[in-house]
């Protein structure tokens, strides 16, 4: 420090603190170590738990969507007498597109609140049967396609109606002439499929490969992971 002595000033030696506790002004080293341990615990326990909760919420949202689609399709079938989309004359037709945003596709029809005509099946139409935003805001995967077709009639749909083995017997549960509605979603990870399969298809298939090919929920590695879900058949 400076000490005034008349016109002269001298600098006394300044004692520099060497004690870490003094430098930290009351924050001992062990407190910093404790903070680091807490942060490490959060990263090892909290973050994985958060990721699991996010994944669980996405699976639950998909289960809820499947339930809503099945309910809506059931009401649509009861009203108009078919799971197939109706043409402008109100007659069942081969679906022109599986994209729910394309006019006259099954997804597009199910979201209509007013029928486009009063002919044929449209006379009994009482939509909407599903909420369009539910498909547009899909939380699991991308490119949802909602489709229906008749087994064994050479449908022009791509993909063609799957022959679902719903009970794991080794053969299709759908006979020629059955009309089936299904949902296809791309970019679904295998882990997400397995979680969804456990919720909708528990007990169908003894091995991982069988689970991918049997029951109401199917999966293949194509297109980043393609999920196919049986919705309803008549």
C-alpha positions, 0 to 999 in steps of 0.5 A: 500500500502507499504510505505518505511521508512528506513529499515521498511515498513508499509502497509497502509490500502487498500480501497476496492471498494464497489461500483458495478459500480466501480467493473464493470469498467464502466458497470453499473448494468442496462446494464447487465439487458438490455443484459439479457432482449435482450437474453430473447427476442431472446429466446421467439421470435427468436427461435420459428420463426427460428423453424417455418421457418425450418418447412416451408422449409421442407413442401415446399420441400415436395410440390416441390417433389410431383410436380416433381413426378407428372410431371415425372409420367405424362411424363413416362405415355405419353412415355410408356403408363402406370403408372405401372413399366415395366418388362424386356420385356417392359410390365406393371407388378405388382410392386415387391417393393415400395422401390425406390432403389429396381431394377424394382420398379417404383422409380428405373425405373423413375430414369434410364437414359438408358432403360434396353432393347429396347423391348415393352414400353422400346422402347419409354422410355426417362428417367430419369423422376425424380432425384433419389437424391430427394427421397434419401434426403427427408427432411420430414419423413423417408422411402419414398415408391413410388408405383403404382397399379391397383384398384381391381386387388388384387395387392400384394403390401403392402400397397395395392393401396388406394381408394382415395376420392379426392373430399370428397364425401364419396366414392372412386374417383377411379374405378376398373381398374384405375391405381394409383401412390402414395407416402408413407412416415413414421415418419411424425408428425401430425402437418407436415401433417396438414401443407402439407394438407393445401398446397395440399388439402385445403378445403377437410374435415371439421374436423381433422379426415376427413382431415386425410382420404379425399383428395389427402393427407392422414395420419394415426398414424401408424409407427410414422405417415404415410403420403400417397399422391395421385400422378396420376391416369389413 
